[in-house]
Amino acid sequence: MIDQIKNIFDIASQSLSAQQVRLNTIASNIANAHTKVGNPDKAYRPLKPVFETIMSERTGETGMSTVGIAEIVALKRTPEKIHEPDNPAADKDGFVYQSPVNQEEELVEMLDASRAYQNNLEVISTLRSLMVRTIDIGK
């Protein structure tokens, strides 16, 4: 997937989109952190986006590249087996299987993703401000 990267706005906007996908997967993981089912194969697995570098067609000349999402994968973690015979979702032996989401890990990921998102917004804001100043100088 080689996209056309024309300027800094393209780089920042694609990075914002990638971080938004990352934040959405984190939200999904946190929302499903304590879900329980009666079958370990049906337990929710945490999702993680896989990032890829997207190079400009003229990377050698411009040095421009950005980031995109190659795919979203479910982690191969084993669900936690909990004995809850009174749970209506329990299997015949009274066990339920809780999603293997580590909430602390997800919160750290959320902080990192939100900071990356904020950094990209700051790049756009700074660039717009510099463009306005340049136009004002020309008046």
RAPEQUI-V489228 format. One record per residue. RES is the residue in three letters. PHI is phi in whole degrees, -180 to 180 (NA if undefined). PSI is psi as a letter, one per 20 degrees, with the letter a starting at -180 (none if undefined). D_CENTER is the distance of its C-alpha to the mean C-alpha in Angstrom with 2 decimals. Layout:
RES/PHI/PSI/D_CENTER
RES/PHI/PSI/D_CENTER
This chain:
MET/NA/o/18.75
ILE/-110/o/20.43
ASP/-93/q/19.84
GLN/-79/o/22.34
ILE/-111/o/21.39
LYS/-99/h/24.24
ASN/-159/a/23.44
ILE/-63/h/21.30
PHE/-62/h/20.16
ASP/-64/g/18.72
ILE/-61/g/16.89
ALA/-66/h/15.43
SER/-68/h/14.64
GLN/-67/h/12.76
SER/-67/h/10.72
LEU/-60/g/10.24
SER/-63/g/9.17
ALA/-64/g/6.54
GLN/-68/h/5.23
GLN/-65/g/6.08
VAL/-61/g/4.36
ARG/-60/g/0.83
LEU/-65/h/4.48
ASN/-65/h/6.03
THR/-68/h/5.37
ILE/-63/g/6.37
ALA/-61/g/9.07
SER/-63/g/10.17
ASN/-63/g/10.60
ILE/-65/g/12.54
ALA/-62/h/14.50
ASN/-103/j/15.63
ALA/-59/h/16.35
HIS/-116/k/20.09
THR/-73/q/20.74
LYS/-129/q/23.79
VAL/-136/r/25.40
GLY/-90/i/28.65
ASN/-132/p/27.42
PRO/-62/h/25.15
ASP/-72/h/24.02
LYS/-99/j/22.73
ALA/-67/q/20.73
TYR/-64/p/17.06
ARG/-111/p/14.95
PRO/-59/q/11.54
LEU/-103/q/8.73
LYS/-139/p/6.56
PRO/-79/q/5.39
VAL/-106/o/8.40
PHE/-84/q/8.83
GLU/-138/q/12.36
THR/-82/p/14.82
ILE/-111/o/16.52
MET/-91/q/20.06
SER/-68/q/22.47
GLU/-62/h/25.58
ARG/-118/l/27.50
THR/-56/g/25.34
GLY/-61/h/28.58
GLU/-87/g/30.17
THR/-102/h/27.44
GLY/75/j/25.01
MET/-90/p/22.13
SER/-154/r/18.84
THR/-141/a/15.25
VAL/-127/q/11.86
GLY/-144/r/10.41
ILE/-101/o/8.54
ALA/-76/g/11.40
GLU/-167/r/10.48
ILE/-117/p/8.67
VAL/-117/q/10.93
ALA/-90/p/12.47
LEU/-71/q/13.61
LYS/-93/m/17.41
ARG/-100/q/18.26
THR/-83/p/21.55
PRO/-66/q/21.75
GLU/-78/p/24.06
LYS/-91/p/27.55
ILE/-126/p/29.25
HIS/-86/o/32.85
GLU/-139/m/33.10
PRO/-62/h/36.11
ASP/-86/i/36.25
ASN/-74/p/32.75
PRO/-62/h/33.29
ALA/-87/i/30.38
ALA/-63/q/32.06
ASP/-77/a/33.33
LYS/-63/h/37.08
ASP/-94/j/37.03
GLY/86/j/35.37
PHE/-106/q/31.94
VAL/-120/r/28.50
TYR/-124/o/25.22
GLN/-93/q/22.40
SER/-58/q/18.72
PRO/-87/l/17.79
VAL/-87/p/14.88
ASN/-94/o/15.37
GLN/-64/h/14.83
GLU/-63/g/15.60
GLU/-61/g/12.97
GLU/-66/h/10.32
LEU/-67/h/12.03
VAL/-65/g/12.05
GLU/-61/g/8.32
MET/-63/g/8.33
LEU/-62/g/11.18
ASP/-64/g/9.90
ALA/-66/g/6.93
SER/-69/h/9.70
ARG/-67/g/12.19
ALA/-63/g/10.67
TYR/-62/g/10.45
GLN/-61/g/14.00
ASN/-60/g/15.22
ASN/-68/h/14.57
LEU/-63/h/16.32
GLU/-65/h/19.07
VAL/-60/g/19.55
ILE/-63/g/20.12
SER/-62/g/22.36
THR/-64/g/24.34
LEU/-63/g/24.86
ARG/-62/g/26.12
SER/-62/g/28.39
LEU/-65/h/29.80
MET/-66/g/30.49
VAL/-64/g/32.38
ARG/-62/g/34.36
THR/-63/g/35.25
ILE/-64/g/36.52
ASP/-64/h/38.49
ILE/-65/h/40.12
GLY/-75/i/41.32
LYS/-78/none/43.05
